[in-house]
Amino acid sequence: MGENRTKIKAENPDLSVADLGKKMGETYHALPADEVERYSALAKADKERYETEMAAYLANGGEKVARNSKATGKDATAKKVKDPNMPKRGLTAFFIFSNEKRPEVVAELGNNIGQVGKRMGELWAAVSPEEKARCEDLAAKDKLRFIKECEERGIPVTGSKTARSE
């Protein structure tokens, strides 16, 4: 179909990439059986070529790398290992407020995450300065707890989330 892409793009210059893909799919599905067979044979031959080249590459000491790793140089499938000794980070003032108010909001709206989140944001925006200050004080204490636990376990505390001045 690559040979037809240019033709389809020339006939429809205003198509987005997604729409162009859809148009190419429609064109492919409208092909007669012998044309589909021809493209299938080309795809099979190309797959065999790839597998032969990859086998030769691996035999000469090359290694197979995940697709997204070309730009970063890292294995895209590798997952960052979580430190089991790392204490939980301190909650923000908003999360402290949310944890207190969520049962009321869920009782009012049901367990719809989007609606509950939106309502929590509205309540936080409308909260009194005294209530907001109370939540911010609790958040500061929780942050200090996190820093203390990290220091006790010998875990360096760095980064913008913990290094901000109080």
PyMOL commands that set and color helices and strands:
alter all, ss='L'
color gray80, all
select helices_A, chain A and resi 2-11+17-29+33-59+69-72+93-109+113-126+129-152+160-163
alter helices_A, ss='H'
color red, helices_A
deselect
rebuild
show_as cartoon
